[in-house]
Amino acid sequence: GNSYAGMVITGVAAKAAERLKLLVYLDAYVPDDGQSEADLLPAEVRAARQAEAAAHGGVLQPPPPEIFGVSDPALADWVKTRFTPHPWATYAEPVVAGTATSAALPRVFVHCTGNPSSTPRLFDASAQKARGAGWEVYELAASHLAMLTAPDEVADLLLVVAA
């Protein structure tokens, strides 16, 4: 799971741990039981996003792809056509982290280090948390949207992790 999808894969593991062998957090949020993404945001970022959502009927407008390190104009245009507004309520929804079975699943964190300096360092804390929990942590010199900006490197790393 990339980015917000760290919340999703954590929730999926809580519900279907027996169907999984490994969780890979690709520059993603790593929530504890009962945390929402909003809980993991710095206070000033959370307040700004809440205000933006309030001004737009409860949804956040898509950010420019460049904030995620997408510098190729053709790729940025492709991303823009796929980004959609996202309901704030999903960011405020707490995740159930699971059971002993889901907690026992191996987890890997891939920390993308090639973001522009203007991009908030939201996933540094997740990487630190993963290290503290004893997970394997890999660093990838790619942007937050590494699956788009460095697909070969992501695929190679996933093959290593899967082995």
DSSP file (Angstrom, degrees, kcal/mol; ACC not computed):
  #  RESIDUE AA STRUCTURE BP1 BP2  ACC     N-H-->O    O-->H-N    N-H-->O    O-->H-N    TCO  KAPPA ALPHA  PHI   PSI    X-CA   Y-CA   Z-CA
    1    1 A G              0   0    0      0, 0.0    25,-2.5     0, 0.0     2,-0.4   0.000 360.0 360.0 360.0 131.9    0.0    0.0    0.0
    2    2 A N  E >   -a   26   0A   0     23,-0.2     3,-2.1    26,-0.1    26,-0.2  -0.863 360.0 -39.1-103.5 133.3    1.3    3.4   -1.0
    3    3 A S  E >  S+a   28   0A   0     23,-1.1    26,-1.9    24,-0.7     3,-1.9  -0.334 137.6  12.1  62.8-121.1    0.6    6.6    1.0
    4    4 A Y  T >> S+     0   0    0      1,-0.3     3,-2.2    24,-0.2     4,-0.9   0.799 117.2  76.0 -57.7 -29.5   -3.0    6.5    2.4
    5    5 A A  H <> S+     0   0    0     -3,-2.1     4,-3.0     1,-0.3    -1,-0.3   0.614  75.3  76.9 -64.5 -10.6   -3.2    2.8    1.4
    6    6 A G  H <> S+     0   0    0     -3,-1.9     4,-1.4     2,-0.2    -1,-0.3   0.862  95.7  49.4 -61.1 -34.7   -1.1    2.0    4.4
    7    7 A M  H <> S+     0   0    0     -3,-2.2     4,-2.0    -4,-0.3    -2,-0.2   0.913 111.6  49.3 -65.8 -43.2   -4.4    2.6    6.3
    8    8 A V  H  X S+     0   0    0     -4,-0.9     4,-2.7     1,-0.2    -2,-0.2   0.936 110.6  46.6 -65.3 -49.3   -6.2    0.3    3.9
    9    9 A I  H  X S+     0   0    0     -4,-3.0     4,-2.3     1,-0.2    -1,-0.2   0.843 110.3  54.6 -67.9 -29.8   -3.7   -2.6    4.0
   10   10 A T  H  X S+     0   0    0     -4,-1.4     4,-1.5    -5,-0.3    -1,-0.2   0.928 111.5  44.9 -64.5 -43.6   -3.7   -2.4    7.8
   11   11 A G  H  X S+     0   0    0     -4,-2.0     4,-1.2     2,-0.2    -2,-0.2   0.879 111.8  51.9 -66.8 -39.0   -7.4   -2.7    7.9
   12   12 A V  H  X S+     0   0    0     -4,-2.7     4,-2.7     1,-0.2     3,-0.5   0.918 107.4  52.8 -63.7 -42.6   -7.4   -5.5    5.3
   13   13 A A  H  X S+     0   0    0     -4,-2.3     4,-0.7     1,-0.2    -1,-0.2   0.867 105.5  55.4 -60.8 -35.4   -4.9   -7.5    7.4
   14   14 A A  H  < S+     0   0    0     -4,-1.5    -1,-0.2    82,-0.3    -2,-0.2   0.831 117.7  34.6 -65.3 -31.3   -7.2   -7.1   10.4
   15   15 A K  H  < S+     0   0    0     -4,-1.2    -2,-0.2    -3,-0.5    -1,-0.2   0.745 134.3  20.1 -95.6 -26.4  -10.1   -8.7    8.5
   16   16 A A  H ><  +     0   0    0     -4,-2.7     3,-2.2    -5,-0.1     4,-0.3  -0.161  67.1 143.5-140.7  42.3   -8.3  -11.3    6.3
   17   17 A A  G >< S+     0   0    0     -4,-0.7     3,-1.8     1,-0.3    -1,-0.1   0.832  71.3  63.9 -55.8 -35.2   -4.9  -12.0    7.8
   18   18 A E  G 3  S+     0   0    0      1,-0.3    -1,-0.3    -3,-0.1    -5,-0.1   0.655  99.6  54.7 -66.6 -13.6   -5.1  -15.7    6.8
   19   19 A R  G <  S+     0   0    0     -3,-2.2     2,-0.3    -6,-0.1    -1,-0.3   0.414 101.0  73.9 -96.9   0.5   -5.1  -14.6    3.2
   20   20 A L    <   -     0   0    0     -3,-1.8     3,-0.1    -4,-0.3     0, 0.0  -0.831  45.9-178.0-118.7 152.1   -1.9  -12.6    3.4
   21   21 A K  S    S+     0   0    0      1,-0.4     2,-0.3    -2,-0.3    -1,-0.1   0.614  75.3   4.0-112.7 -24.5    1.8  -13.5    3.7
   22   22 A L        -     0   0    0     83,-0.1     2,-0.5     2,-0.0    -1,-0.4  -0.983  56.6-140.1-163.2 142.9    3.3  -10.0    3.9
   23   23 A L  E     - b   0 107A   0     83,-2.2    85,-2.5    -2,-0.3     2,-0.6  -0.957  16.1-163.7-110.5 131.5    2.4   -6.4    4.1
   24   24 A V  E     - b   0 108A   0     -2,-0.5     2,-0.8    83,-0.2    85,-0.2  -0.962   3.1-161.4-117.3 116.2    4.5   -3.9    2.1
   25   25 A Y  E     - b   0 109A   0     83,-3.0    85,-3.1    -2,-0.6     2,-1.1  -0.866   6.2-162.1 -96.7 108.2    4.1   -0.2    3.1
   26   26 A L  E    S-ab   2 110A   0    -25,-2.5   -23,-1.1    -2,-0.8    85,-0.2  -0.771  75.5 -40.9 -96.1  94.3    5.4    1.8    0.2
   27   27 A D  E    S+     0   0A   0     83,-2.5   -24,-0.7    -2,-1.1    -1,-0.2   0.962 111.1 143.1  49.5  59.1    6.0    5.3    1.7
   28   28 A A  E     -a    3   0A   0    -26,-0.2     2,-0.2    -3,-0.2    -1,-0.2  -0.738  58.1 -86.7-128.5 166.7    2.8    4.9    3.6
   29   29 A Y        -     0   0    0    -26,-1.9    94,-0.1    -2,-0.2    -3,-0.1  -0.523  30.2-156.2 -72.0 143.8    1.1    5.6    6.9
   30   30 A V        -     0   0    0     -2,-0.2     2,-0.1     7,-0.1   -23,-0.1  -0.856  20.4-167.9-122.5  91.7    1.6    3.0    9.6
   31   31 A P        -     0   0    0      0, 0.0     2,-0.2     0, 0.0     3,-0.1  -0.456  15.5-137.0 -84.8 153.2   -1.3    3.3   12.0
   32   32 A D    >   -     0   0    0     -2,-0.1     3,-2.3     1,-0.1    63,-0.3  -0.578  53.7 -65.6 -90.2 166.1   -1.8    1.8   15.4
   33   33 A D  T 3  S+     0   0    0      1,-0.3    63,-0.2    -2,-0.2    -1,-0.1  -0.305 124.9  13.6 -54.4 128.3   -5.2    0.3   16.3
   34   34 A G  T 3  S+     0   0    0     61,-3.3     2,-0.3     1,-0.3    -1,-0.3   0.417  96.4 126.8  86.0  -1.8   -7.8    3.0   16.4
   35   35 A Q    <   -     0   0    0     -3,-2.3    60,-2.5    60,-0.3    -1,-0.3  -0.635  42.9-155.9 -89.1 148.1   -5.8    5.7   14.6
   36   36 A S     >  -     0   0    0     58,-0.3     4,-0.8    -2,-0.3     3,-0.3  -0.683  34.2-106.2-107.2 169.0   -7.0    7.6   11.6
   37   37 A E  H >> S+     0   0    0     54,-0.4     3,-1.3    56,-0.4     4,-0.7   0.913 122.0  60.1 -61.3 -39.5   -4.8    9.2    9.0
   38   38 A A  H >4 S+     0   0    0     53,-2.8     3,-0.8     1,-0.3    -1,-0.2   0.863  99.6  56.8 -56.4 -35.6   -5.8   12.5   10.5
   39   39 A D  H 34 S+     0   0    0     52,-0.3    -1,-0.3    -3,-0.3    -2,-0.2   0.788 106.2  50.7 -64.3 -26.6   -4.2   11.4   13.8
   40   40 A L  H << S+     0   0    0     -3,-1.3    -1,-0.2    -4,-0.8    -2,-0.2   0.530  91.9  94.4 -91.6  -6.9   -0.9   10.8   12.0
   41   41 A L  S << S-     0   0    0     -3,-0.8     2,-0.0    -4,-0.7    81,-0.0  -0.585  87.5-101.6 -84.0 145.8   -0.7   14.2   10.3
   42   42 A P    >>  -     0   0    0      0, 0.0     4,-2.7     0, 0.0     3,-0.6  -0.389  40.1-110.8 -58.1 146.4    1.2   17.1   11.9
   43   43 A A  H 3> S+     0   0    0      1,-0.3     4,-2.6     2,-0.2     5,-0.2   0.851 116.6  50.2 -52.5 -42.0   -1.4   19.4   13.6
   44   44 A E  H 3> S+     0   0    0      2,-0.2     4,-1.9     1,-0.2    -1,-0.3   0.868 112.4  46.8 -69.6 -34.7   -0.8   22.2   11.1
   45   45 A V  H <> S+     0   0    0     -3,-0.6     4,-2.5     2,-0.2     5,-0.2   0.915 112.6  50.4 -69.8 -43.3   -1.3   19.9    8.1
   46   46 A R  H  X S+     0   0    0     -4,-2.7     4,-2.6     1,-0.2    -2,-0.2   0.934 111.2  48.4 -59.3 -47.0   -4.4   18.4    9.6
   47   47 A A  H  X S+     0   0    0     -4,-2.6     4,-2.3    -5,-0.2    -1,-0.2   0.907 111.9  49.2 -62.3 -42.4   -5.9   21.8   10.3
   48   48 A A  H  X S+     0   0    0     -4,-1.9     4,-2.3     2,-0.2    -1,-0.2   0.907 112.8  47.2 -64.7 -41.2   -5.2   23.0    6.7
   49   49 A R  H  X S+     0   0    0     -4,-2.5     4,-2.8     2,-0.2    -2,-0.2   0.898 111.2  51.0 -68.6 -39.5   -6.7   19.8    5.2
   50   50 A Q  H  X S+     0   0    0     -4,-2.6     4,-2.5    -5,-0.2    -2,-0.2   0.927 111.8  47.8 -62.0 -43.4   -9.8   20.1    7.4
   51   51 A A  H  X S+     0   0    0     -4,-2.3     4,-1.8     2,-0.2    -2,-0.2   0.906 112.1  49.5 -64.0 -41.9  -10.3   23.7    6.4
   52   52 A E  H  X S+     0   0    0     -4,-2.3     4,-0.9     2,-0.2     7,-0.2   0.933 111.6  48.4 -62.6 -45.7   -9.8   22.8    2.7
   53   53 A A  H ><>S+     0   0    0     -4,-2.8     5,-3.3     1,-0.2     3,-0.9   0.912 109.8  52.4 -61.6 -42.0  -12.4   20.0    3.0
   54   54 A A  H ><5S+     0   0    0     -4,-2.5     3,-0.8     1,-0.3    -1,-0.2   0.868 108.9  50.6 -61.6 -36.0  -14.8   22.3    4.7
   55   55 A A  H 3<5S+     0   0    0     -4,-1.8    -1,-0.3     1,-0.2    -2,-0.2   0.649 113.5  46.4 -76.1 -15.1  -14.5   24.8    1.9
   56   56 A H  T X<5S-     0   0    0     -3,-0.9     3,-0.8    -4,-0.9    -1,-0.2  -0.132 124.8 -88.5-123.0  37.5  -15.1   22.1   -0.7
   57   57 A G  T < 5S-     0   0    0     -3,-0.8    -3,-0.2     1,-0.2    -2,-0.1   0.792  89.2 -47.9  67.8  28.9  -18.1   20.3    0.6
   58   58 A G  T 3 <S+     0   0    0     -5,-3.3    30,-2.9     1,-0.3    31,-0.5   0.526 114.8 102.9  92.1   5.6  -16.2   17.7    2.7
   59   59 A V  E <   -D   87   0B   0     -3,-0.8     2,-0.4    -6,-0.7    -1,-0.3  -0.898  64.2-129.7-123.0 153.7  -13.6   16.7    0.1
   60   60 A L  E     -D   86   0B   0     26,-3.1    26,-2.2    -2,-0.3    -7,-0.1  -0.824  26.9-125.6 -95.8 136.3  -10.0   17.5   -0.5
   61   61 A Q        -     0   0    0     -2,-0.4    23,-0.1    24,-0.2    -8,-0.0  -0.510  38.2 -91.7 -76.6 149.8   -9.0   18.6   -4.0
   62   62 A P        -     0   0    0      0, 0.0    -1,-0.1     0, 0.0    21,-0.0  -0.351  41.3-126.7 -62.2 138.3   -6.2   16.6   -5.7
   63   63 A P        -     0   0    0      0, 0.0    20,-0.1     0, 0.0     5,-0.0  -0.406  36.0 -87.2 -77.3 162.9   -2.8   18.0   -5.1
   64   64 A P    >   -     0   0    0      0, 0.0     3,-1.7     0, 0.0     4,-0.4  -0.506  33.7-127.1 -68.2 139.1   -0.5   18.8   -8.1
   65   65 A P  G > >S+     0   0    0      0, 0.0     3,-1.7     0, 0.0     5,-1.6   0.784 104.4  72.1 -57.8 -26.9    1.5   15.7   -9.0
   66   66 A E  G > 5S+     0   0    0      1,-0.3     3,-1.9     3,-0.2     5,-0.0   0.805  84.8  65.7 -60.7 -29.1    4.7   17.8   -8.8
   67   67 A I  G < 5S+     0   0    0     -3,-1.7    -1,-0.3     1,-0.3    77,-0.1   0.778 101.6  50.8 -64.1 -23.4    4.4   17.8   -5.0
   68   68 A F  G < 5S-     0   0    0     -3,-1.7    77,-1.1    -4,-0.4    76,-0.4   0.222 129.2 -96.1 -97.4  13.5    5.0   14.0   -5.2
   69   69 A G  T < 5S+     0   0    0     -3,-1.9     2,-1.1     1,-0.2    -3,-0.2   0.664  75.0 145.6  84.7  16.1    8.1   14.3   -7.3
   70   70 A V      < +     0   0    0     -5,-1.6    -1,-0.2     1,-0.2    -2,-0.1  -0.763  10.0 157.2 -87.7 101.5    6.4   13.8  -10.7
   71   71 A S        +     0   0    0     -2,-1.1    -1,-0.2    -3,-0.1    -5,-0.1   0.664  38.2  98.4-102.8 -19.8    8.5   16.1  -12.9
   72   72 A D     >  -     0   0    0     -3,-0.2     4,-2.8     1,-0.2     5,-0.2  -0.584  68.1-144.8 -70.6 121.9    7.9   14.5  -16.3
   73   73 A P  H  > S+     0   0    0      0, 0.0     4,-2.3     0, 0.0     5,-0.2   0.875  97.2  49.7 -59.4 -39.6    5.2   16.7  -18.0
   74   74 A A  H  > S+     0   0    0      2,-0.2     4,-2.1     1,-0.2     5,-0.1   0.918 113.9  45.3 -66.6 -41.9    3.5   13.8  -19.8
   75   75 A L  H  > S+     0   0    0      2,-0.2     4,-2.7     1,-0.2    -1,-0.2   0.898 111.2  53.5 -67.5 -39.3    3.4   11.7  -16.6
   76   76 A A  H  X S+     0   0    0     -4,-2.8     4,-2.5     1,-0.2    -2,-0.2   0.909 109.4  48.7 -61.5 -41.5    2.1   14.6  -14.6
   77   77 A D  H  X S+     0   0    0     -4,-2.3     4,-1.6    -5,-0.2    -1,-0.2   0.909 111.0  50.6 -63.6 -41.4   -0.7   15.1  -17.2
   78   78 A W  H  < S+     0   0    0     -4,-2.1     4,-0.5     1,-0.2    -2,-0.2   0.918 112.0  47.3 -61.3 -44.5   -1.5   11.4  -17.0
   79   79 A V  H >X S+     0   0    0     -4,-2.7     4,-1.9     1,-0.2     3,-1.7   0.917 106.9  57.0 -64.3 -43.4   -1.6   11.5  -13.2
   80   80 A K  H 3< S+     0   0    0     -4,-2.5    -1,-0.2     1,-0.3    -2,-0.2   0.856 102.2  55.4 -57.9 -35.9   -3.8   14.7  -13.2
   81   81 A T  T 3< S+     0   0    0     -4,-1.6    -1,-0.3     1,-0.2    -2,-0.2   0.663 114.2  41.3 -72.2 -13.6   -6.5   12.8  -15.3
   82   82 A R  T <4 S+     0   0    0     -3,-1.7    -2,-0.2    -4,-0.5    -1,-0.2   0.648  90.4  95.6-107.8 -20.8   -6.6   10.1  -12.6
   83   83 A F     <  -     0   0    0     -4,-1.9     3,-0.0   -20,-0.1   -22,-0.0  -0.513  54.0-179.0 -69.9 138.6   -6.5   12.1   -9.4
   84   84 A T        -     0   0    0     -2,-0.2   -24,-0.1   -23,-0.1    -2,-0.0  -0.915  37.2 -80.4-133.0 161.4  -10.0   12.8   -8.0
   85   85 A P        -     0   0    0      0, 0.0   -24,-0.2     0, 0.0   -26,-0.0  -0.316  46.4-145.2 -59.0 147.8  -11.3   14.7   -5.0
   86   86 A H  E     -D   60   0B   0    -26,-2.2   -26,-3.1    -3,-0.0     2,-0.1  -0.972  15.0-115.0-124.1 127.5  -11.0   12.6   -1.8
   87   87 A P  E >>  -D   59   0B   0      0, 0.0     3,-1.0     0, 0.0     4,-0.6  -0.377  13.9-143.4 -63.6 131.0  -13.6   12.7    1.0
   88   88 A W  H >> S+     0   0    0    -30,-2.9     3,-1.2     1,-0.2     4,-1.2   0.843  94.9  72.5 -60.0 -33.6  -12.1   14.0    4.3
   89   89 A A  H 3> S+     0   0    0    -31,-0.5     4,-0.7     1,-0.3     3,-0.3   0.828  90.9  56.9 -55.9 -33.7  -14.2   11.6    6.2
   90   90 A T  H <4 S+     0   0    0     -3,-1.0     3,-0.5     1,-0.2   -53,-0.4   0.855 104.1  53.1 -67.0 -31.7  -12.0    8.7    5.1
   91   91 A Y  H << S+     0   0    0     -3,-1.2   -53,-2.8    -4,-0.6   -54,-0.4   0.764 110.8  47.2 -71.9 -24.2   -9.0   10.5    6.6
   92   92 A A  H  < S+     0   0    0     -4,-1.2    -1,-0.2    -3,-0.3    -2,-0.2   0.510  87.4 105.4 -94.1  -6.0  -10.8   10.8    9.9
   93   93 A E  S  < S-     0   0    0     -4,-0.7   -56,-0.4    -3,-0.5     2,-0.1  -0.633  70.5-130.2 -79.2 122.7  -12.0    7.1   10.0
   94   94 A P        -     0   0    0      0, 0.0     2,-0.4     0, 0.0   -58,-0.3  -0.411  17.3-132.0 -72.6 149.5  -10.0    5.0   12.5
   95   95 A V        -     0   0    0    -60,-2.5   -61,-3.3   -63,-0.3     2,-0.7  -0.774   7.6-132.2 -99.5 144.2   -8.5    1.7   11.4
   96   96 A V        -     0   0    0     -2,-0.4   -82,-0.3   -63,-0.2   -63,-0.1  -0.878  16.7-158.7 -92.3 115.8   -8.8   -1.5   13.3
   97   97 A A        -     0   0    0     -2,-0.7     2,-0.3     1,-0.2    -1,-0.1   0.715  36.7-135.3 -76.7 -19.7   -5.3   -2.8   13.3
   98   98 A G        -     0   0    0      4,-0.1    -1,-0.2   -84,-0.1     2,-0.2  -0.793  20.3 -43.1 124.0-153.6   -6.4   -6.3   14.0
   99   99 A T     >  -     0   0    0     -2,-0.3     4,-2.6   -86,-0.2     5,-0.2  -0.482  61.8 -84.7-119.6-178.2   -5.8   -9.5   16.0
  100  100 A A  H  > S+     0   0    0      1,-0.2     4,-1.3     2,-0.2     5,-0.1   0.866 128.4  55.2 -61.0 -35.4   -2.8  -11.5   17.1
  101  101 A T  H  4 S+     0   0    0      2,-0.2     4,-0.3     1,-0.2     3,-0.2   0.932 111.7  41.1 -64.8 -46.0   -2.9  -13.2   13.7
  102  102 A S  H >4 S+     0   0    0      1,-0.2     3,-1.2     2,-0.2    -2,-0.2   0.869 111.6  56.6 -71.4 -34.0   -2.7  -10.0   11.8
  103  103 A A  H 3< S+     0   0    0     -4,-2.6    -1,-0.2     1,-0.2    -2,-0.2   0.792 102.0  58.2 -65.3 -26.0   -0.1   -8.6   14.1
  104  104 A A  T 3< S+     0   0    0     -4,-1.3    -1,-0.2    -3,-0.2    -2,-0.2   0.576  79.8 111.8 -81.2  -9.1    2.1  -11.6   13.4
  105  105 A L  S <  S-     0   0    0     -3,-1.2   -83,-0.1    -4,-0.3   -84,-0.1  -0.417  77.3-111.4 -64.5 135.5    2.2  -10.9    9.7
  106  106 A P        -     0   0    0      0, 0.0   -83,-2.2     0, 0.0     2,-0.4  -0.399  37.3-161.6 -63.7 145.8    5.6   -9.8    8.4
  107  107 A R  E     -b   23   0A   0    -85,-0.2    29,-1.0    23,-0.1     2,-0.4  -0.982  10.9-167.3-134.6 144.7    5.8   -6.2    7.4
  108  108 A V  E     -bc  24 136A   0    -85,-2.5   -83,-3.0    -2,-0.4     2,-0.4  -0.971   7.8-153.1-129.5 142.5    8.2   -4.3    5.3
  109  109 A F  E     -bc  25 137A   0     27,-2.5    29,-2.7    -2,-0.4     2,-0.6  -0.974   1.3-162.1-119.1 132.7    8.5   -0.5    4.9
  110  110 A V  E     -bc  26 138A   0    -85,-3.1   -83,-2.5    -2,-0.4     2,-0.7  -0.957  11.1-157.9-112.6 114.2    9.9    1.2    1.7
  111  111 A H  E     - c   0 139A   0     27,-3.4    29,-2.6    -2,-0.6     2,-0.5  -0.828   6.3-148.1 -97.5 115.3   10.9    4.7    2.5
  112  112 A C  E     + c   0 140A   0     -2,-0.7     3,-0.2    27,-0.2    29,-0.2  -0.725  18.4 177.8 -85.8 124.0   11.1    6.9   -0.6
  113  113 A T        +     0   0    0     27,-2.7    28,-0.2    -2,-0.5    30,-0.2   0.323  57.6  84.4-110.5   5.8   13.7    9.5   -0.2
  114  114 A G        +     0   0    0     28,-2.9    29,-0.2    26,-0.5    -1,-0.2   0.035  56.6 129.1-102.9  28.6   13.6   11.3   -3.6
  115  115 A N        -     0   0    0     27,-0.3   -47,-0.1    -3,-0.2   -48,-0.1  -0.462  67.6 -96.3 -78.2 153.5   10.8   13.8   -2.9
  116  116 A P    >   -     0   0    0      0, 0.0     3,-1.8     0, 0.0    -1,-0.1  -0.307  34.7-113.3 -62.3 154.7   11.2   17.5   -3.7
  117  117 A S  T 3  S+     0   0    0      1,-0.3     4,-0.1    -3,-0.1    -2,-0.1   0.728 116.0  63.3 -64.2 -20.0   12.2   19.6   -0.6
  118  118 A S  T 3  S+     0   0    0      2,-0.1    -1,-0.3     3,-0.0   -51,-0.1   0.615  82.0  97.5 -79.2 -11.7    8.8   21.3   -0.8
  119  119 A T  S <  S-     0   0    0     -3,-1.8    -4,-0.1     1,-0.1   -51,-0.1  -0.628  85.7-112.0 -80.0 129.6    7.0   18.0   -0.1
  120  120 A P        -     0   0    0      0, 0.0     2,-1.6     0, 0.0     3,-0.3  -0.328  22.5-125.5 -58.6 142.1    6.0   17.5    3.5
  121  121 A R    >   +     0   0    0      1,-0.2     3,-0.9    -4,-0.1     4,-0.5  -0.386  55.1 148.2 -87.7  58.5    8.0   14.7    5.1
  122  122 A L  T 3   +     0   0    0     -2,-1.6     4,-0.4     1,-0.2     3,-0.2   0.739  65.8  49.3 -67.9 -24.6    4.9   12.8    6.3
  123  123 A F  T 3> S+     0   0    0     -3,-0.3     4,-2.2     1,-0.2    -1,-0.2   0.430  83.4  86.4-103.6   1.7    6.3    9.3    6.0
  124  124 A D  H <> S+     0   0    0     -3,-0.9     4,-2.4     2,-0.2    -1,-0.2   0.912  91.8  51.3 -61.1 -41.7    9.6    9.8    7.8
  125  125 A A  H  > S+     0   0    0     -4,-0.5     4,-2.5    -3,-0.2    -1,-0.2   0.876 108.2  51.8 -64.8 -36.8    7.7    9.1   11.0
  126  126 A S  H  > S+     0   0    0     -4,-0.4     4,-2.6     2,-0.2    -1,-0.2   0.916 109.8  48.8 -65.1 -42.1    6.3    5.9    9.5
  127  127 A A  H  X S+     0   0    0     -4,-2.2     4,-2.4     2,-0.2    -2,-0.2   0.914 112.7  48.2 -62.9 -42.0    9.8    4.7    8.5
  128  128 A Q  H  X S+     0   0    0     -4,-2.4     4,-2.4     2,-0.2    -2,-0.2   0.905 111.5  49.8 -64.4 -41.9   11.0    5.4   12.0
  129  129 A K  H  X S+     0   0    0     -4,-2.5     4,-1.5     2,-0.2    -2,-0.2   0.912 110.3  50.6 -62.5 -43.3    8.1    3.6   13.5
  130  130 A A  H  <>S+     0   0    0     -4,-2.6     5,-2.4     2,-0.2     4,-0.3   0.913 110.5  49.2 -62.2 -43.5    8.7    0.6   11.2
  131  131 A R  H ><5S+     0   0    0     -4,-2.4     3,-1.6     1,-0.2    -1,-0.2   0.928 109.9  51.9 -60.6 -44.1   12.4    0.5   12.2
  132  132 A G  H 3<5S+     0   0    0     -4,-2.4    -1,-0.2     1,-0.3    -2,-0.2   0.786 107.2  53.1 -63.3 -28.2   11.5    0.7   15.9
  133  133 A A  T 3<5S-     0   0    0     -4,-1.5    -1,-0.3    -3,-0.2    -2,-0.2   0.461 119.3-110.7 -86.4  -1.6    9.1   -2.3   15.4
  134  134 A G  T < 5 +     0   0    0     -3,-1.6    -3,-0.2    -4,-0.3    -2,-0.1   0.651  65.4 150.2  83.4  15.2   11.9   -4.3   13.9
  135  135 A W      < -     0   0    0     -5,-2.4     2,-0.4    -6,-0.2    -1,-0.2  -0.365  57.5 -99.0 -73.0 158.7   10.5   -4.4   10.3
  136  136 A E  E     -c  108   0A   0    -29,-1.0   -27,-2.5    -2,-0.1     2,-0.5  -0.675  44.5-164.1 -70.9 131.9   12.8   -4.6    7.3
  137  137 A V  E     -c  109   0A   0     -2,-0.4     2,-0.4   -29,-0.2   -27,-0.2  -0.989   7.3-171.2-125.5 127.2   13.1   -1.0    6.0
  138  138 A Y  E     -c  110   0A   0    -29,-2.7   -27,-3.4    -2,-0.5     2,-0.5  -0.882  13.7-142.5-113.5 146.7   14.4   -0.2    2.6
  139  139 A E  E     -c  111   0A   0     -2,-0.4     2,-0.5   -29,-0.2   -27,-0.2  -0.927  14.2-168.7-108.7 136.5   15.3    3.2    1.2
  140  140 A L  E     -c  112   0A   0    -29,-2.6     2,-2.7    -2,-0.5   -27,-2.7  -0.988  23.2-137.6-126.7 122.7   14.5    3.9   -2.4
  141  141 A A  S    S+     0   0    0     -2,-0.5     2,-0.3   -29,-0.2   -29,-0.1  -0.417  72.1 102.4 -78.3  68.1   15.8    7.1   -4.0
  142  142 A A  S    S-     0   0    0     -2,-2.7   -28,-2.9   -31,-0.1   -27,-0.3  -0.897  75.6 -89.6-142.9 168.7   12.5    7.7   -5.7
  143  143 A S    >   -     0   0    0     -2,-0.3     3,-0.8   -29,-0.2   -74,-0.2  -0.187  48.0 -93.1 -76.8 173.8    9.6   10.0   -5.3
  144  144 A H  T 3  S+     0   0    0    -76,-0.4     2,-0.6     1,-0.3     3,-0.3   0.821 128.2  53.9 -56.7 -34.2    6.5    9.3   -3.2
  145  145 A L  T >> S+     0   0    0    -77,-1.1     3,-2.3     1,-0.2     4,-2.2  -0.363  71.3 152.1 -95.5  52.6    4.8    8.0   -6.3
  146  146 A A  H <>  +     0   0    0     -3,-0.8     4,-2.7    -2,-0.6     8,-0.3   0.785  61.6  67.0 -57.6 -31.7    7.7    5.6   -6.9
  147  147 A M  H 34 S+     0   0    0     -3,-0.3    -1,-0.3     1,-0.2    -2,-0.1   0.726 114.4  32.0 -64.4 -18.4    5.5    3.1   -8.7
  148  148 A L  H <4 S+     0   0    0     -3,-2.3    -2,-0.2     2,-0.1    -1,-0.2   0.778 126.3  38.6-101.2 -39.9    5.1    5.7  -11.4
  149  149 A T  H  < S+     0   0    0     -4,-2.2    -3,-0.2     1,-0.2    -2,-0.2   0.693 135.3  17.8 -89.4 -19.0    8.4    7.6  -11.3
  150  150 A A  S  X S+     0   0    0     -4,-2.7     4,-2.2    -5,-0.3    -1,-0.2  -0.337  71.7 155.2-145.2  57.4   10.7    4.5  -10.7
  151  151 A P  H  > S+     0   0    0      0, 0.0     4,-2.6     0, 0.0     5,-0.2   0.856  74.5  51.4 -61.4 -37.3    8.6    1.5  -11.7
  152  152 A D  H  > S+     0   0    0      2,-0.2     4,-2.7     1,-0.2     5,-0.2   0.918 110.8  48.2 -65.8 -42.0   11.5   -0.8  -12.5
  153  153 A E  H  > S+     0   0    0      2,-0.2     4,-2.3     1,-0.2    -1,-0.2   0.898 112.8  48.4 -65.4 -40.3   13.2   -0.1   -9.1
  154  154 A V  H  X S+     0   0    0     -4,-2.2     4,-2.8    -8,-0.3    -2,-0.2   0.935 112.6  48.4 -64.4 -45.8    9.9   -0.7   -7.3
  155  155 A A  H  X S+     0   0    0     -4,-2.6     4,-2.1     1,-0.2    -2,-0.2   0.924 111.8  49.3 -60.6 -44.7    9.4   -4.0   -9.1
  156  156 A D  H  X S+     0   0    0     -4,-2.7     4,-1.8     1,-0.2    -1,-0.2   0.915 112.5  47.8 -60.8 -42.9   13.0   -5.1   -8.4
  157  157 A L  H  X S+     0   0    0     -4,-2.3     4,-2.7     1,-0.2    -2,-0.2   0.905 109.6  52.4 -65.8 -41.8   12.6   -4.3   -4.7
  158  158 A L  H  X S+     0   0    0     -4,-2.8     4,-2.7     1,-0.2    -1,-0.2   0.872 107.6  52.8 -62.4 -36.0    9.3   -6.1   -4.5
  159  159 A L  H  X S+     0   0    0     -4,-2.1     4,-1.3     2,-0.2    -1,-0.2   0.892 110.4  47.6 -65.4 -38.8   10.9   -9.2   -6.1
  160  160 A V  H  < S+     0   0    0     -4,-1.8     3,-0.2     2,-0.2    -2,-0.2   0.938 114.0  46.6 -64.4 -47.1   13.6   -9.0   -3.4
  161  161 A V  H  < S+     0   0    0     -4,-2.7    -2,-0.2     1,-0.2    -1,-0.2   0.893 110.7  52.3 -63.2 -41.6   11.1   -8.6   -0.6
  162  162 A A  H  <        0   0    0     -4,-2.7    -1,-0.2     1,-0.3    -2,-0.2   0.793 360.0 360.0 -67.6 -27.8    8.9  -11.4   -2.0
  163  163 A A     <        0   0    0     -4,-1.3    -1,-0.3    -3,-0.2    -2,-0.2   0.490 360.0 360.0 -72.9 360.0   11.8  -13.8   -2.1
